[in-house]
Amino acid sequence: MKNFKNAIAVITGGASGLGLALAREAQARGCHLVLADIRQDALDAAMAELSAKGEVIGVRTDVSKSADIEALADAAVARFGKVNLLVNNAGIFASSLAWETSEAEYDWVIGVNQRSVCHGIRTFVPRMIAQGDECHVLTISSGAGITVNPGFCSYSMTKHAVLALNEALWMDLRSQGIPNIGVTVAMPGMTQSGIMSPEKTTPDALQGEVATRMGNPVLKALETMMQAGVAGGLPAEALAKQVFDAIAADKLYTLPAFDDDVNKAVATAIATGRATGENAYPAIVDGFLEALKSDPAV
């Protein structure tokens, strides 16, 4: 997708953080916007800002529900007649231990991070195929979609899943001879965003469970380190520019703030271990624990 002027972009989780930065970048490149977010207050604030610069509508959406994604698509088509760019951005992170995470918490993270992307592809791609014009699907995965850290059980699981899903989407489109839809997966590292504030979107019934993670010293140290990393990470605006450049170049992968030598080495060790049957994780876990001990923020 090279021409963004007058394209219609639907952005989930588009009212704050990285989603809002992606919305601003899309608008700057000429897109009309459809913002989806579960928080009405954030959606109202984003609408007030962006509507002053172009055409934009906001739709309160629970991305874990297929009916809400269908309603989002209907609202976009009712207003603009089509959708050219789907941005599967909505996501949540809360550290936890694999055996302590409840079924309800797993369902919450899977619903927002993984099922939302399934819903988006099932809902929007058939419309894009029928349109026949230039379209694109962008999904925000994570560097955690190709690596795993202690405490990342639900997050890495879902980010790995959406990476595989979009790789499958790319192959399915190619194998079916559908040339008008591109696919890009972003796998960012530390980026300035609201990802480290899960309490903002945690369902009331899970607030207590999610909060207990801070009672585990390793998880607390992990989140303290990540909060510092996010605060000093790649500005969301810079990530948005890199991601849109990747869309314009029709790149399947882009790794903002995750393409340095250290992250490459870790991701390569994991991938090589998977391919050869060798466990690369002992050194990774030990290095991770050493980093926690030596980080002044912890």
NORVENCOR-V63140 format. One line per field, one symbol per residue. ss: DSSP state (h for helix, s for strand, l for the rest). psi: psi as a letter, one per 40 degrees, with the letter a starting at -180 (. if undefined). Layout:
ss: ???
psi: ???
//
This chain:
ss: lllllllsssssllllhhhhhhhhhhhhlllssssssllhhhhhhhhhhhlllllssssslllllhhhhhhhhhhhhhhhllllsssslllllllsllllllhhhhhhhhhhhhhhhhhhhhhhhhhhhhhlllssssssllhhhllllllshhhhhhhhhhhhhhhhhhhhhhhlllllssssssllllsllllllhhhlllhhhhhhhhhhhhlhhhhhhhhhhhhhhhllslhhhhhhhhhhhhhllllssllllllhhhhhhhhhhhhhhhhllllhhhhhhhhhhhhhhllll
psi: hdheheihhhhifeeibdddddddddddeeiiihhhiehdddddddddddeeeahiihhhhheehddddddddddddddeeihdhhhgdhiihhiiideehidddddddddddddddddddddddddddddeahiihhhhbideeeihihefdddddddddddddddddddddddefheehihhhhgiahihaedfgdddehideedddddedeehdddddddddddddddeahidddddddddddddefhdiigheeeidddddddddddddddeehhedddddddddddddehee.
//
